Amino acid sequence: MYIAVFKNNGKDYLRLMESYRTQNAEGKVAIRKRIICNIGPLSKFDDGQPDYLDRLRESFRLGTPMIPELEEYTGKKPTFEKYTIRLQEGDPECIGHPRLYSHVFLDKLLDELGLEDFFRSYKGFSKIQYDVLNFVRLLVYGRILNPDSKIATLEQNDDYFTPLLKNFNPYNVYDTLDFIYENREKIIRRMNTSLVKKWHRNPEIIFYDVTNFFFETEDPDEDIIDDNGNVIEKGIRKMGVSKENRKQPIVQMGLFMDDQGFPISIESFPGNTLDANTFKPAISRSIDDLDYARFIMIADRGMFNYRNIIHLLDQNNGYILAKSLLKSSKAEQEWAYSDTGYIEVSKDFKYKSRIIKRTVKEANGEKRTVTENVIVYWSRNFYERDLHENASFLETLEKIKDNPNGFRITAMQARQMRQFFKGDLINSETGEVIDASKLKALLDKEKLEEFKAHFGFYQIITSEINMPPLEAIEKYHGLSRIEDQFRVMKSDLETRPVYVRTREHIEAHLMICMIALTMLRMIQCKICCSGLVTKSDDVTLWSMGLPAYRIQKALNKWKVELLADDLYRFIDLDDPDLKLILDSFGIKIPVKLFLKNDLKAQIKNINMDI
């Protein structure tokens, strides 16, 4: 066996390798290599003295390796500790009570974000009488491990090996939400500072998108109005266009995310706020003051308007935004759908672009010239998606062509299909079909074919006129990662339905979910950077490290159990997903029993380097 060095994402990692003989297909002897174990990043072990690798290899050859974890591979017989456990029928220890130990690991992540010191320091110099730090720990860890209502989360306190709260008033959880709301901007700033220093956040790309969350109530919030009928404060739970087609009040949430997939900030808006109208106030409150160098903002069609674009340009930032072709001018559509100028990358993808100057109006009505690159592309995947989404509608039209007498069309249906009917056979006042038996004659085949010909096209515009179009397209497609974070929030973190009702508690709840989401992303990022998963592994592992739900399951398995005589054992450390998490952070827990005082020391030195 020998120690080898390999590179992963430009960093040196150590492996213990072994050479062996085998026969190839021709029956000849061949030398092959196999991995015995992944040791970890070289930077974790290098003592800074000259010839570290030579000295490490020599120490391993002599049977006294400089890395203790390699001792079991030197051929020396280890000295094992023997345990004698005495139990008798009726002893309480005969019944196991495993308790969560993963909170000790989550403490390290919370500290890495700078939040342990933040909440502890506020407790120290303020008049707060309750344990704000441990209320926050319980709320955040509960959201990661076992999402539930606030009061139900407090009831999980005794599920931890070391309860987080002692002698507490459960109603202080709402005081904690008030505290988080009042300090949300400071919390975001502290997290950002820590991620910049420790996790190399330097966002050249920032993604923004909006989703919404529903409430278990049928009554939207009323606006607060003064005696003159002016709105003093808008209610936040409003009826709006639910992403999940719910008929309940919703709240809009805008999420900013960096190019590593880490949340930067969240902002909340009344449920009836249009997506585009969230952008400028959200970026003004969350991003403009974070002292970032110039970045490119990427967002979908819902954020497109020139007030948002001008705000970005005025802050010396750029943009890549989707723009609806259906809402573009006729001249723009003619250029987009014309075959002229397209560059065919493959039979499944083509694109073209042009740089234009556009005159737009600012909020004050003044005109302004904006130079941008307009990129239109056609994708087979997009075409299949459009075809699938319109399949039912197109099928109905085809049936009308084949058997017009078999259909009775209502006024509403006629209005929906009007763009495909010849205008001279429609009642211009009611929109009704004049003679249903003539439906086949009504259909304008050219319009229908034109409609289908638009399938698969997509348009983006960007301020980066020197950026190659394919690069801009690739960067825009990164926006799908923010949809992944929304899915994690809605499914794994169970952000909705939201049970709290005041604006303060709603925004605090979303902040707790953002902290939990960030900690999950830290675990995923660390796994991806560990070198323990490769492109030969499952694509989900390669791109995400581990899906959030598998991280949750793994951390819920990480427990300790009292056996007897004050001896404890860890539970499920051999679970593949839990082992991957531990190995990625350099956590090596010996296969042995522990005294209570020795438990915490097992994960004292965690490798947070990426």
N, C-alpha and C positions, 0 to 999 in steps of 0.2 A: 504494500500500500504506500501511497505517496501523496503529498500535498500539492495541488495544482491551483493555478490562478486563472480565472476567466473574467471576461468583461460583461457587464449588463448595464445598459443605459449609460455607457461611458465610465462606469465605476468598476474597480477591481474587487472580485469576490473570491473566497477560498473554498475549495472542495477537497475532500479526501477521496482519492481515486484508487482503483485497483486494476491491474492488467491481468488478463487471463487468456489461455489458449483455447481455440475452438477449431472446428473444421469448416471450411467454406463449401460452396456448392460443388466444387471440383474435387473435394476430399482432401485438400491441402490444409496444412496447419496455418491458422491465421491468428494474429494477436488482436484482441479486442480490449476495450476499456469500459469500466462501469463506475457509476457514482456510488460510493459507500455512504457519504453524508454531505450535506451542504453546511459548511462551517459558518459562513456569514461574510459581511463586508470586511475587506482588509483593514479599512480605516478604524474599525471597532477594536482591533487587537494590536495594531502597530504601535510599538512603544516609542517611536520617534528616533530610536538609535539606529546606527548604520547596519546594513545587511540583515534586516529583520527576518526576511524570508529564509535566508540561509541558516540563520540561527534557529528558526522555528522548525525547519526540516531536520536539522541535526538533533534537536531536542526530541523530536518524535522518533528518530532512528534509535536514539539511546534509551527510549522508553520513559523519558521524563518530559513530556511535551509542555511547552509554554502555555498552551491553551488547555485547561483542565478537562474540557469536554472530550478531548482526544485520548484521555488515559485508557478508556475502555477498549481502544483499538490497538494498544501497544503490545498486547499478548500477556501482560501481567495479570495475575489473578487478583481481583479486588477483594478487600476485606469487607464482608457484609455484616451489618448490624442485625442482630436477632431480636425479635420482639416476643414477649410473653404477655398475653392478654387474659386476664381472669374475669370471667363473667359467671353469674349463676342465674338460674331462673328467677324472674321477678326483678332483676336489676333494670333500671330505666334505660341503660345503654343498650339493652337487647332490642330496643326499637330505634331504628335510625331516623335522624332528623337532619338530612343534608340542608345546608344553607348556602345561599349565593355568596361566592367569593369574588366574582368578576367586578364588584364595585371598587375593589382595591386597584384594579387595572384602570377602570374608568376614571378614578381619582387622578391618575397620571395624565390622562388625556385632558381632563378639565384644567389641571395645573399647566399643561403645555399651552393651553389657550389663554393663560394668564387670569383665569376667572376665579381660581381659589383665592389668590391674593386679593383680587378685586373685592369679592364679597366679604372676605375676612377683614380687610382694612376698613370697609364701610361700617362693619359691626363695631370695630375698635374705636373710631372717632365720632360715631353718631350716637344718638340716644335710643337706637333700636334695642329693644329688650329681648326679642326672640332671636333664635339661631338662624339667621337669614341664609348663611352658607349651606347648612345642612338641609334646610327646606329646599333650596335650589338643587342640591345634589339629589335629593329624593325625587324631585319633580323631573329632572333631566334623565337620571338613570332609569326611573320608572317608565319614561317615554321610550327609552331605547329597549328595555328588557320586556316590560309587561304594560303596554299603554292602557290607561284607564282614566276615569274621572279623577279630579283632584283629591277628593276625600278617599276614594278607593285606593289611590296611589299612596296616601299616607298609611293606609292599612297594610301596605307591603313592607313597612319599616322593619318588622320582625322577620322578614324573609331573608335579610342579609345576615351574614356571619357576625358582623359587628353592626348592630342597629345604628342608623345614621342620626336619629333624633332620640333624645332622652327627656322624659318629663315635659312634653310639649303640649301646647294648646292647639288643637287641630285647626281652629279658625285663623291662626296666624298664617296659614297657607294663603289666604286672600290678602293679608298684609304683604306677604312676599310677592304676590302678583303686582300689587301696587308699587312696590319697590322696583321691580323689574321694569314696569312701564315708565316710571319716572327716570330711570337711568338707562333706558334702552340704547340711546345714542352713545353713551360712554361704554356700554357693554360691546356694541358693534366695533367701536374704535379700539378697545382693548384687544378683542379677538383679531382684528385686522393687524394691529401692531405685532402681535405674537406670531401670526402666520407669515408676515413679511420677514421677521427676524429668524424664525426657526424652521419654517417650511417653504422658504424662498418664494413667497407670493410676490410676483411682479407682473401684474396683469396687463399684457398688451392687448388682450381681448377680454371684453366683458359681455356676458349674455344677459338678456332681460326678457322676462315673460310674465304673464299674469295667469293666475288660476283663481278659483273661488271655493269656499267651504260653506256647507249648509249647516243649519241649526235645527235642533229638535223643538221647533216652535212654529206656529202658523202666523204669528203676529209680527210684522216688521216694526222697526223702531220708528217713532214719530220724530220729526225735526223739532228742535227747540226754537221757538219763534218769539220775537219781542212784541211789544204792544202795537208796533207799526206794521207788523206782518213780515218783518225781515228775519231771515234765517240766521240765528246765532250759532247753532251747531247742528250739523246734519246727523241724523241717526245712522248708525253703521250697518245694522242688519236690515237690508232692503231686498225687495223682490227684484230679481234681475235674471240675466240669461245664465242659468246654471250650467256648468260644464258637464254635470251628471244628470241633467234634465229633471232636477228636483223642483217641486212646487212649494218650496220653503224659502224663507229669507236666507240670503247669502251675504258673505263679506268677500270683497276682492282682495287678493294678496299679490303684490308684485315682488318678484325675487330676482336679485342680482347675483350672478355666479361668475367666478373666474374661470380661466381656461384649464385649471386642474379639476374642475367640478366642485370646488369649495364654495359654499354660499358666502356672499359678501355682506348682504343686507336684505331685509324685508321691509315692506311698507304695506299698510292696510288702508282700504278705501271702502266707502259705502257700496253695497252690492249692486246698485244701479249705475255705477260709474263705468263709462266706456273705457275699454282697454287703453286706447290711445291717450285718454285724458289722465291716466295714472302716471305716464312716463315722466313728464317734466317735473311735477312735484316730487316724485319718488327719487329721481336722480339729484334734484336740488338738495333734498334732505339727507340722502344717504351717501352719495358718491363724490359730489363736487368738493367736499371739504376733507376728503381722505388723502389729499396730497399725492395722488397718483401722477406719474408721468403720462404723456399722451397715450390714450388707448383707443381702440376701435370698438364701438358698441354694435352688437349684433342682436337683432330682434325680428319678429315675424311681421306679417302684414297688418296685424291689429295695432301695431305701434306707429304705423306710417302716417305721418303728416309733417308738413314743413316747419311747423312751430317747434316740434321736437328736434328736427334736423338742425335748425338754426341755433337752438340751445347748445347742441353738441359742438357745432362749429365755433360758436362764440367762446367755448371753453377750450378751444384748440384741440378738440378730439375728432375722431372720424366715425364712420358708420358703415355698416353693411346691413341693409334692410330689405325685406321682401316687399314687393308692391304688387297689388292685384292687377292682373292683366284685364280683367273684366271691368275694372274701374279706371283703366287708362283711356286716353283719348283714342278716337278712331284711327288717327294717323299713327299713333304708337302701336296699336294693335296690328295695323296693316304691316308695319315694319317687322313686328315680332313674328307674325305668322307666315311672312313671305319666306320662301326657300332661299332667297338670295343672301349670301354672306355667311351661311352657317359653316362651321368647321366640324367635320364629322370625326369624333374620337373613336367611335365604334358604331356598329349597327344599332346599338342600344342607347347611344348618347351623342348629342351634338349641341353646339352653343354658338352664339355670336354676341358681339358687344359693340358699343359705340359711345363716344364721349360727347356729351351735350352740355349746353349752357341753358339753364332754366331760370326764368324770372318768377319769383314767388313773393308773397306778401308776409311781412312780419306781423306780430300781434298788434302793433300800433298802426298798421296799414301801410307802412313804408315798403317800397319795392326793393328787392335784393336779387342779385344774380348768384346762382349756385351752379358750380361745375361738378358734374358727376359722371361716373361710368355706368351705363345701363347694360345689364347682362341678361340675356334670355337663353334658356336652355331647354332641351327636350330630353326626357328620360323615359326609357321603357318601363321602369318601375313606376314612375308617376302616371304613365299612360294606363297601366294595369290598375292602379289605384283609382283613377278617375272613372275607368270603365266599371269597376266594381261598385263604386259609390252611386253611379247613375244607372246601374243595371235594371232596377225595378222600373224606373221612369222610362227608359228606352224600350223595355219589354212592352210596356203599356202602349207606347206609340206604334210599335210594330204590330201589335194585335189590332189596333185601330185600322192600320193599313190593310190588314188581311180580312178583317170582319167588322166593318164600320157599323152595321146594323145591330151588332151585339152589344153596343155601348150606349149608355145614357150619360151625358156629360153635364155636370152641374155648372153653375156660373163660376164658382170658385175654381173648379178644375179647368174650365175654359180659360180663366185668367192666367193660371199657372202654365198652360200650354200655348198661350197666345202667341209667343214668339215664334212658334213653329206652324201657325195657321196663317193662311192668306187673309189679309186684312179686309178684303171686300166681302167676306162671308161671316164677319163678326159684327154683332151689335155693338157699336162704339160706345153706347151709354151704359149698357149692363155687362158687356163682355161676354154675353151668352152666344153660343153657336146658333146661327139662324136656322139651320136644318141639320139635325143630328144624323140623318141618313146620308148626308153628304160629307161625313167626316173624312173619308178617304181623299175626297177632292180638296178638302180644307187643308190637309197637310202639305206644307211646303217642303219638298224633299231637299231642295238646295239648302234651306236654313238648317234642316236637321243634319245634313252631312257637314255643313260648316260648323255646327255645334260640336259634333264628334271630332272634327279635325283639330279642335283646340285642346283636346285631351293630351296630357303629358307635358304641357309647356309650363314653365315657371320663370318668374322675373325677379331679379334683385337689382338694387341700385347701391352704389358705393361712392364715398368721397375719395377712395384710394385709386386715383386714376392711373397710377403707375403699377398697381398690383395686377399681376396676370389674372385673367378671368377665372381660370381653373382654380387658382389659389383662393380667390374670393368665394367661389362656389364651395370649395372644401371647408373654408372657415365658417361659412354660413351653416353648413350641415352640422357643425358642432353644436348648434342650438338644440338638437335633439337630446343632448345630455341634460338640459334643464327640465325637459319633460320627464326624464328618468327620475330626477329629484322630486318632482311633483308626485310621481307614482309612489315613491318611497314615503313621502309625507302622508299621502292619503291611505296607503295600505299598511306598510310596516309600522309607521309611527302613529297611525290612526289619528291624524290631526282633526279629522271630522268624523261624526258630527261634533260641533263645538257646543259644550254645555254651559260655559260661562256666558254672561250676557252683557256686561258693561264694556264700553270701548276700552277702558284701561285693562281689564282682565282678558279681553279678546286679544289685544296686541301683545300682552305678556305671554299668553298661551302660545301664540305664534312664535314669539322669541324663544321660548323653551324648546319648541319643535325645531327651530333653526339651529340652536346649540346642539341638540341631539343629532340632527342631520350632519352637522359639521364633524362631530366626533365619529360618526359612522364613516364619513368620507376619509377621515384621518386613517382609520383602520384599513379601508380599501386601498388608499394610496400607498400605505406602508407595505401592504402585501404585494402590490404591483411593483414596487421598487426593491423588494427583497431578493429577487432573483430566484425565488422558490417556485414561481409559476412561469411558464414559457409559452411561446406561441404554439407549441405542440399540444398544450393543455386546452381544455374547453375554452371557447372564445369568450364566454362570460367571465371566467377566471382571469383571462389575459387582460381584458379591458376594464374590469371592475375590481379585481382582487377576489372578492366574494360578494354575491348579492346580499343586500341588507337583511333579508329574512334568514339567510343562513348564518350571518353574523349573530343575529338575535338568538337563534337556536343554540349556537355554539356557546355564547356567553351565558345563556341560561343553564347550560350543562356544567359550567365551571363552578363547582360547589365543594365545600369541605364538610366532613362528617366526623363527629366525636365517636370513637370506638369505645375505649375504656382507659383507665389509668392516665387520663389527660393526654392520650394519644389521638391524633387526628390524621385523616387521610384525604387527599384530593379525589374528586369524583370526575370520571370521564376525561382525564387528560389525554387519553389515547384517541379521542374522537378526532377524525381527520380534519374537520374544519377548525376545531379549537386548537389542535396542534399547529395548523398552518398559521393561525393568529399569533400563538405564542412564539413560534420559530421566527416569524417576521419581525417581532419586536425583541428578539434575542433573549426570550424568557426561557430558561432551562430549569425545570423543577425536577429534582431527583426522584426516582421511584423508591420512595421510602415513607415511613410514618414520621409525623412531626409533633413536637410539643407546641402548645399554643403560641408561646412567645417566638417560635421559629417560623411561623407561617408567613408573616408579612415580609420577612427578609428574603423570601424566595423570589419576589418580583421587585426587589429594591432597585436593581440596576437595569433599567429598560432602555434599549437602544431606540432613540427617536430620530436618528439621522436619516435623511432621505437624499 
